Amino acid sequence: MEDYTLFSKAKLPMSLKRKIYNQCALTVMMYGCETWTLNAQTTQRLRVTQRAMERCMLGITMRDRKTNEWICAQTKAEYIITVSKKMKWKWAGHIARRTDGKWTSKCKMGR
């Protein structure tokens, strides 16, 4: 059996860990975020999850008492809320440009 903490203890460069995070973990976490309502609870859960993954990437724990700013500076990962909002606006633009008469077009026209 593989140990999932191996990723954090591996001698991989941070750029490779960041790439794996962006391509795998972030993609899975953001699936369908275009339709989410970003309320305070959802936002907080996403932030906590992101920080936990970043701590794993750095190989540190909560006991190390590192600030969120320090963690973010080390991993150089984009804030998950920013990614979510960008994806939401991108999807909204896509829907606004549709002319195929599907339900999304009807909703935006109010018919």
C-alpha positions as CSV (number, residue, x, y, z in Angstrom):
1,M,0.0,0.0,0.0
2,E,1.1,3.5,-0.8
3,D,1.4,6.1,1.8
4,Y,-0.3,9.4,0.8
5,T,2.2,11.5,2.9
6,L,4.9,10.3,0.5
7,F,4.0,13.2,-1.8
8,S,4.9,15.8,0.9
9,K,8.1,13.9,1.9
10,A,9.3,13.3,-1.6
11,K,12.3,15.4,-2.8
12,L,10.2,16.8,-5.6
13,P,10.7,20.5,-6.5
14,M,7.8,22.8,-5.4
15,S,7.2,23.7,-9.1
16,L,6.3,20.0,-9.8
17,K,4.2,19.7,-6.7
18,R,2.3,22.9,-7.7
19,K,1.7,21.6,-11.2
20,I,0.3,18.3,-9.8
21,Y,-1.9,20.3,-7.3
22,N,-3.2,22.6,-10.1
23,Q,-3.8,19.8,-12.6
24,C,-5.2,17.1,-10.3
25,A,-6.5,18.4,-6.9
26,L,-7.7,21.8,-8.0
27,T,-9.5,20.4,-11.0
28,V,-11.4,17.9,-8.9
29,M,-12.2,20.4,-6.2
30,M,-13.5,22.9,-8.7
31,Y,-15.7,20.5,-10.7
32,G,-19.0,22.2,-11.2
33,C,-18.1,25.4,-9.3
34,E,-19.6,27.5,-12.0
35,T,-23.0,26.8,-10.6
36,W,-22.2,27.1,-6.9
37,T,-23.4,29.8,-4.7
38,L,-20.3,31.0,-2.9
39,N,-21.6,31.7,0.6
40,A,-19.4,32.2,3.7
41,Q,-19.5,28.5,4.6
42,T,-18.5,27.2,1.2
43,T,-15.8,29.8,0.9
44,Q,-14.4,28.9,4.3
45,R,-14.4,25.2,3.6
46,L,-12.5,25.8,0.3
47,R,-9.9,27.9,2.0
48,V,-9.3,25.4,4.8
49,T,-9.0,22.6,2.3
50,Q,-6.6,24.5,0.2
51,R,-4.4,25.3,3.2
52,A,-4.4,21.7,4.3
53,M,-3.2,20.6,0.8
54,E,-0.5,23.3,0.8
55,R,0.7,22.3,4.2
56,C,0.9,18.7,2.9
57,M,2.9,19.9,-0.1
58,L,5.4,21.7,2.2
59,G,5.5,18.8,4.7
60,I,4.5,21.0,7.7
61,T,1.7,20.6,10.2
62,M,-0.5,23.0,12.1
63,R,1.8,22.6,15.1
64,D,4.5,24.4,13.1
65,R,2.5,27.6,13.5
66,K,3.1,29.0,10.0
67,T,0.9,31.8,8.8
68,N,-1.4,31.4,5.8
69,E,0.6,34.2,4.1
70,W,3.9,32.3,4.6
71,I,2.3,29.1,3.2
72,C,1.0,30.9,0.2
73,A,4.3,32.6,-0.5
74,Q,6.1,29.2,-0.4
75,T,3.7,27.3,-2.6
76,K,2.8,30.3,-4.9
77,A,-0.6,28.7,-5.5
78,E,-3.5,30.9,-6.6
79,Y,-6.3,31.4,-4.1
80,I,-9.0,28.9,-4.7
81,I,-11.7,31.5,-4.3
82,T,-10.1,33.5,-7.1
83,V,-10.0,30.5,-9.3
84,S,-13.6,29.7,-8.6
85,K,-14.7,33.3,-9.4
86,K,-12.8,33.3,-12.7
87,M,-14.4,30.0,-13.7
88,K,-17.8,31.3,-12.8
89,W,-17.4,34.5,-14.9
90,K,-15.9,32.5,-17.8
91,W,-19.0,30.2,-17.8
92,A,-21.3,33.2,-17.5
93,G,-19.7,34.7,-20.6
94,H,-20.1,31.4,-22.4
95,I,-23.8,31.2,-21.5
96,A,-24.4,34.9,-22.5
97,R,-23.0,34.3,-26.0
98,R,-25.1,31.2,-26.7
99,T,-27.8,31.5,-29.4
100,D,-29.0,27.9,-29.6
101,G,-32.3,28.4,-27.8
102,K,-31.6,26.0,-24.9
103,W,-33.0,26.6,-21.4
104,T,-30.0,28.7,-20.4
105,S,-30.7,31.2,-23.2
106,K,-34.3,31.3,-22.3
107,C,-33.5,32.0,-18.6
108,K,-31.3,34.9,-19.4
109,M,-33.9,36.5,-21.7
110,G,-36.6,36.0,-19.1
111,R,-39.0,34.0,-21.3
